[in-house]
Every structure is written in C-alpha cells, then in structure tokens.
Amino acid sequence: MTSQILEELFPILAAITHPTDVQAMDEKELVRLGEELRRMIIQTVSSTGGHLAPSLGVVELTLALLRVFNPEQDRIVWDVGHQAYAYKLLTGRLEKFHTLRQLGGISGFPRRSESPYDHFGVGHSSTSISAALGMAAARDLAGEKHKIVAVIGDGSMTAGLAYEGLNQAGGLDKDLIVVLNDNEMSISKNVGALSSFLSRKLSKRWVQRFKKEVESIMRQIPKIGDDLAEYARRSEDSLKAFFTPGILFEAFRFTYIGPLNGHDLRMLTNVFKQASELDGPILIHTLTRKGKGYEPAESNPSHFHGVGCFAPETGAARKFVACSLPTFTEVFGCTLCKLAEKDDKIVAITAAMPEGTGVSCFSERFPERFFDVGICEQHAVTFAAGLATQNMKPVVAIYSTFMQRSYDQIIHDVCLQNLHVTLCLDRCGLVGEDGATHHGAFDLSYLRHIPNLVIMAPRNEPELQNMLATALDYAGPVVLRYPRGLGEGAPLVEEPELLPLGQGELLRPGVDGVIVALGSRVGPALEAAHCFFEQTGTDVAVFNARFVKPLPQKQLLDLAVNQPFMLVVEENALQGGFGSAVLELLSDHNALHGLAFRRLGIPDQFIEHGTQKELRAKLGLNKDGILNVLQEMVNQGH
Ligand SMILES: Cc1ncc(C[n+]2csc(CCOP(=O)(O)OP(=O)(O)O)c2C)c(N)n1
C-alpha cells in the first residue's frame, strides 16, 4: 500500500509519527483510531495469516497503555506477543505491516532487533512477569525512574513460570505493573481451577446483598455482634476483594485493581494513570473479548486465534490449493483414537493445544481419558510419568518448540525411571511464518543423548501410524517427531504394524553413493536421487533411517563400507542432530576411512519467518538443495 493510499484509508493511523501521539488525541479521534487499527489488522491478516483474535481483543488496552506510558522510557513487555499487532502499528511499523510474517518482512511477535519499542523478544508464553521484574531490578540498581508494564493473558497465567515471577516480585516489592488480560480463553477455552476462579466476577448488587446477610447474622452474636456488623458494613471493598481474584494476587503482595472492562478506553486510561503513581507491585485485571469488533472472530475465537488467509467480508478460509489430504497432525489424532478404542490404558495429554496437536477428536471420544493441563509443558510430562507408574499409557502431544520447556522432566521423571511415556512432537523442523521462536529445530539435539529414550521420525502418513503403534507397544519412553503440514498423500493403513526398533529401510538401491535421510526429508531425498540419475546417470541409493535412537547401526556401517559417499539429510539443527549421530557412529567404528561424508540440516543460526517452502529452499533442504550437494560431491570426486 502506498503512503498516499494509507493516508486516504487510514488517515488517523497514518498521521501518527510517534507512539505518544495518541496522548494528545480526543475521544472521538481515539474511537476512529481504534476502528482503523481493527480494519488494518483484519485486512492484513486476511492475506498474510496470523494471530487475529488476540490482537483484536487488546486494541483499547494498547491505546490506553500508550496514552499513559511512553515506550521510549517506559518498558512494555508483552506475553507471548501474538497480541501485539496494534502495538506494532502504533510504534512505527505501519508501512511495513503488509509484510507481517513474510520472508524478509516484520515478525508476528515482538523482537528487540525489529524495533526499539519492542522491549522483550517473545513467542513462548508466560515470560513477561519474570522479564519485567528483571527490568525493574535493573532500573532500581541504575537509580532510574521509568515504569515497567507486563501484559499477560489468562491462558498464559496457567503456567508455573508466571507464578515464579509474581512470587519474587511480591517478595522484592518492586514497582511493577502487571496487566492481566482476561478473555477466558487460551487458544481454546481456558482450563483449570484458576480460570474458574478468575471468572468469578461478582456484581456490586450481589456483594451488597451478601453483605446485608452477613451483617444481620453478625448482629445476632451477643456482645460483639454490633461491632462486627459495623465492620462488615464498612468493608465492602475487602469483602469484594475476598470473593474476587484479588485475594490470590493480594497473597502475592500485589495491589489488585479490577476486574475492569478492558474495552472502556477512558476508564482504562484513568486506571493506568493512577496505577503509575502507586508504589510496589500492582495487578490490573481487565476483562476483554477475544476477537472484539469482528463478528466471525468473536463467535469463533479459537479458530481465529491463529488463522490462515481468509475472506475478510465473511471470515471464510481461503485455501489456495484445494486439498483433501490429511496433515501429519490429523493422521496422528485419528490413529491415536483407533488405538485407544482397543486399549483403555491409553490416555492423551495436551498443554493447551487440543486442536493444534490433533487430539480434539480424542477429547470428544474419550473425555475421561483426556487431559488438557493448560500451558504447562513441564507439568504435562511429569503428570504423564505419574500415570505411567500406574500402568497407564500416556501420550503427550506437544509442539517440538514448546517441549523445550520439559527437558528436565523428560530426563528426570520419565527416562531415568524408564517409564512408558510416548512423547509426540508435532511441528518438528521448519514451521514457517511463526518464525524463530517456533521452529522445531532443536529436539533431536536436546533429546538424542538421553539414555533409555527411543526416537523415531516417520517419512509419511502410514509410517507415522506404524510408529505410534510401535511406541505404544514398547514399554519405555519414546519420542515420535513429525513435521507441520501435509505428508506425501500415501494411503493410510487399516491396521498399523509394529516396526523393529533401530531398523531403517533402503528405499532406493544405488552404487555411486547414498543419501541417508530422516523423516520429512526422505521424500525430497528420493526425488533428488531420481532426478540426479536422470540428469547424470549417477546412481545414488536412498536410505530411510526411521530411528535416531537406537540408530540403525549395522545398516549404516554396511552402507559406509560399500558406498563411496554418504550424505545425511535432516530437518534439525546440524549441531547435535541426526547427522552428528551418524558421524559419531562411523567415527567410533573407524568407518569414515575412504568415505566422503556430508551433512545437510539447519545451520547454527536462528531461522527467520517465511513459508516452509521458502525457508527450505533458502537452506537447501529441498530437492534442489540436495541435488546441488550431490553435484558438488561428484564434482569434487566426493
Ligand atoms: C510455552 C508455550 N506453549 C504454548 C504456546 C502456544 N500458545 C500461544 S498463545 C496461547 C494461548 C494464550 O492464551 P492467553 O495468554 O490467554 O492469550 P489470548 O490469546 O487469549 O489473548 C498458546 C497456548 C506458547 N506460545 N508458548
């Protein structure tokens, strides 16, 4: 969009040159600005995809923050950061907003390298209070005076990390404002005891009626009854605080303000102003509606939490390629249901992502065997370990990137005790537009060295089915890693079969070299080998490793002896990944002598956002990239 069109369609937004410009605006202008922000967010996300409903829900909250705080001095720390689109638009990123989540464009999350107004980089949840508290401690050590505000959602408040932050903040008594953005939703409906506690919003009328009843009961107590009744009459505030979430936060020594209507800009601005003059830790509890101002998102906030391209007039999804193939996630979910029909020991666990990880169907079919633990990946794994000690067969479905949080639980609670827990890691490898915070680049590196663990990666849909059945049959800890998106379209099997542990399969024979590929990279490796043969007559074998642990040791050693070169391809960090495992094996067995050896994988850097296709092309992890390396190896005489 040119600046002229921007000025025509979004006149108030386009006129903003500094984030604090909103401080001089009158109410009418602010209302129009709110409308322009929403229109811009809906229009852009409809063509880029992104986190629509969370951002629409905090338009007034964002404006109120910038009415009171100056992000040039003050610090605003967003939790998860998926709701910060309005903030991006008001802090200098209007002209680049159409590049949201695109290769080379602005990120879908706050990033310190993107803007001086992004005070803390984020993408994973529940970090804001800890980070803001660190900033507060640094401010006080430097003798500075600015304000620090953390904005956290009620979903993100389900994670233990948030309470670790609250606990220390209350103990240190630092000046810090936490805004709790409560929309009663995580991605799906929020879960757990705390979420029902937070939603106990009492009307003033209810409190007054309750107070009258308490008063009359107290008056009947001989001697002290009148005094107590007088106290009860005067103490409406403490009574209300006692029955509202205030009691929880007051226990952490926060001053609690709320619950407040998070769409009432004038009132929010006043409250933020007053709070900025108070000392100590303060928690402001705001109630907002996820998807506010866009009917399709308000009525289906889960779907519009993170959404692909859609028609803005109706909200209907726009699928560029009509596709009836199931994703790996869907194949996993269906197969799990099938296996659970025959085995009532199987239970499924998700950390606040039933749709994303494909276990919604399980939750409907087997509600009593389904557990959504909230955004609590660490707890999910230890909870599964507990279930496994009682002979249940827990299956924990979590994205690779979020499973990073559970590293110690996997070692200490699961693998050390050799418990039968199946960890299903979705979104392994490059995930696309969510970018650096979300790529599943590291799981093999943070899991491969843990004793007792079996690690498998399917190349296609039926192999995923077989691996899930194998994992549930094997009485120890297993990791199953699969990518985001579609498989190859290979037909599903009716009855999954058990695979022999630590055995790969030779998919294509060849005598001029071998590609050893893992999981999602097997398909492109096969294509590259076919193409290379057609182009050059060089006949390269392709081996589907299937297992990272135990490695298909004998098969790999045989290939090393019989082939002139070996190229290992994976979609994990090269450091500590599958290729490293093969290299260690060959080195330990003196099998590298006379063998040209190369690895292809994710290099030692954080990978930005872009489509999966673009990123794979950039990193040489597609058919063409593999072909190039084959050509190089042949050119160099291996
Ligand atoms: C550690 C971690 N686990 C899971 C997620 C995926 N995730 C992103 S947003 C979200 C829900 C957050 O809910 P809330 O904080 O209430 O924000 P809302 O979207 O409702 O505004 C989840 C589970 C994540 N970002 N980080």
The ligand as a Tripos MOL2 file, in Angstrom:
@<TRIPOS>MOLECULE
LIG
   26    27     1     0     0
SMALL
NO_CHARGES

@<TRIPOS>ATOM
      1 C1          5.2200  -22.3030   26.1180 C.3       1 LIG1
      2 C2          4.1180  -22.1170   25.1270 C.ar      1 LIG1
      3 N1          3.2000  -23.0960   24.9870 N.ar      1 LIG1
      4 C3          2.2090  -22.9440   24.0890 C.ar      1 LIG1
      5 C4          2.1060  -21.8050   23.3390 C.ar      1 LIG1
      6 C5          1.0290  -21.6800   22.2760 C.3       1 LIG1
      7 N2          0.1120  -20.5820   22.5970 N.ar      1 LIG1
      8 C6          0.2180  -19.3890   22.0160 C.ar      1 LIG1
      9 S1         -0.9080  -18.3040   22.5600 S.2       1 LIG1
     10 C7         -1.5970  -19.4560   23.5760 C.ar      1 LIG1
     11 C8         -2.7860  -19.0830   24.4080 C.3       1 LIG1
     12 C9         -2.5060  -17.8780   25.2140 C.3       1 LIG1
     13 O1         -3.6620  -17.5110   25.8910 O.3       1 LIG1
     14 P1         -3.7200  -16.0930   26.5950 P.3       1 LIG1
     15 O2         -2.4450  -15.8310   27.2840 O.co2     1 LIG1
     16 O3         -4.9410  -16.0430   27.4130 O.co2     1 LIG1
     17 O4         -3.7920  -15.0670   25.3970 O.3       1 LIG1
     18 P2         -5.0130  -14.7910   24.3980 P.3       1 LIG1
     19 O5         -4.6270  -15.4510   23.1150 O.co2     1 LIG1
     20 O6         -6.2560  -15.3520   24.9640 O.co2     1 LIG1
     21 O7         -5.0480  -13.3340   24.2730 O.co2     1 LIG1
     22 C10        -0.9290  -20.6680   23.4850 C.ar      1 LIG1
     23 C11        -1.2870  -21.8920   24.2150 C.3       1 LIG1
     24 C12         3.0970  -20.8260   23.5250 C.ar      1 LIG1
     25 N3          3.1050  -19.6930   22.7980 N.pl3     1 LIG1
     26 N4          4.0670  -20.9920   24.4240 N.ar      1 LIG1
@<TRIPOS>BOND
     1     1     2 1
     2     2     3 ar
     3     2    26 ar
     4     3     4 ar
     5     4     5 ar
     6     5     6 1
     7     5    24 ar
     8     6     7 1
     9     7     8 ar
    10     7    22 ar
    11     8     9 ar
    12     9    10 ar
    13    10    11 1
    14    10    22 ar
    15    11    12 1
    16    12    13 1
    17    13    14 1
    18    14    15 2
    19    14    16 1
    20    14    17 1
    21    17    18 1
    22    18    19 2
    23    18    20 1
    24    18    21 1
    25    22    23 1
    26    24    25 1
    27    24    26 ar
@<TRIPOS>SUBSTRUCTURE
     1 LIG1         1 GROUP 0 **** ****
